[in-house]
Amino acid sequence: MPSAARFLLMKSQQLPSFPPSESVLIDTDVVVVIAALLCAVVSVAGLALVARCACLRRSPVLPSNKGLEKEALRALPTISYGAGCGGPVECPICLAEFEEGDELRVLPQCGHGFHVGCVDAWLHSHSSCPSCRRVLVVAAPLSC
């Protein structure tokens, strides 16, 4: 069996050096250009996604506060104030105390009550509660 022999180079001996071929230089240039283009494409795609998400997250347009129509105003419930009624004892609009038998309009979304004349004047020009500013959305009556 032949013995495995190792041959070491002496310090004075040098390995023959070959200049790099041009194909290797071209390949590295192509890799750098492709990497730069890939980074640019990923950056543009990321910015497009951020812009799209920003557009989707915008708050929806709030309904205009132009007031309620007469039909919608008449659809709001009214009650007759009595001494046994719980809740506030004065109208937040005119600051007059409620008296026995006063007609009050109670807003269904928030439950606040007002003199009918006071709140009707308010609701002709606004579509929100004068106390809490909750927007009143009166459902349209169902038609068969």
N, C-alpha and C positions, 0 to 999 in steps of 0.2 A: 504494500500500500504506500502510495506516495504520501509523504508528510506535508501537511499544509505549511507553507512557508509564508512569512510576512516580509514584505519588503518595505522598509521605511526610507523615506527620502532624507538625505542629509541636508543640513541647513544650507549648504552651498548649492544644492540642487533646487531647481524651481520647476514647478509644473508648467507645462506649456499653456499659455493663455490664448484664448481665442476671442476676438472681438465679437460683441453681441450682434446677432444678425438683425437686419432691418425689419424683418417680420415681427420680431419680439418688440421692437420699439413702436411699430405701428399698432400692435395689439394693445399695448398699455395706453396709448393715446385714445384708442377706440373705447377702452374700458372707462377712462376718465370722462369722456364725452357722454357716454351712455349713463354713467352714474349722475352726472350733472343734470341731464335731461330727466332722469327718473326723479331726482329731488325736486325739480321745477314742477313736474306733473303732480307729485304728491302735495306740494305746497299749494298749487292752484286748486286742487280738489278739496283740500282742507279749508281754504278760504271760502270756497263756494258753499260748503256745508255749514260753516259758521254763519255766512250771510243768509242762507236759507232758514236756519234755525232762528236767527234774529227776526226775520220777517214773520215766521209762524208764531212767535211768542208775543208779538205786539198785542196790546189789549184790544178787544173788540170795540168797535165804535159804539159809544153810549147813545141811547135814544135821546132825541132832542127833548128839551124841557119846554115845549110850547103850550102846554095846557091840555086839558081833557075836553072832549066833545060833550055836548049836552046829554046825549044818550048815555055815554059812559058815566057821566056825573050822576044821572038819575039811577043808574044801576048800583051805585054805592048805597049800603044800608044806612038807615036812620033808626034811632031809638028815642024814646021819651025818657028824659032824666027824672029819676026819682030819688028820694032821700036814702033809700036802701042800696042804691047803686054804689059799688066800690069804684075806686080809681080817683082820678083827679077831680077837683071841685071847681076848677076855673078853666076857661077857654084860653089856651096858650096864645091865640091870635089877638083877641080883644082884651084879655086879662080880666074879664067880668066873671063873677062866680056863676056857676050853673044854678038855676032855680028849678023848683019842682015843675015838671011839665015842659021844660025846654026841649026842643027838638035838636038832637045831636046827630052828626054824621060820624060814623066810626069807619076808619079806613081799614079794609080787610087785611092788607099786607102787614101792617104794624100794630093795629089795634088802638091807635090814638083817636080820641074823640074831640070834636069841635062843634061850636054852634054851626048850624046848617048854612046860614048866611055868610058867616066868616070864612068857612072853609071853601064854600062854593066860589066866592070872590077870588080866593087864592088859587083854586084849581082851574079857573078860567085862563090863567096866565102861566101856571106851573103844572107839571105832571108828577110832582113829588110831595111827600108829606111835609108840612111846614115845621114839624118838630124834629124828625130824624132824617129827613131828605131821602127816604126810601122811595124809589121810583114806583109809581102805581101802574100796574099793568092789569087792566080790566079785560077779562076774557070775553071775546065776542060770543053772543048767544048762538047756540047750535041751531042750524036750520035743517029741516028734514027734506 
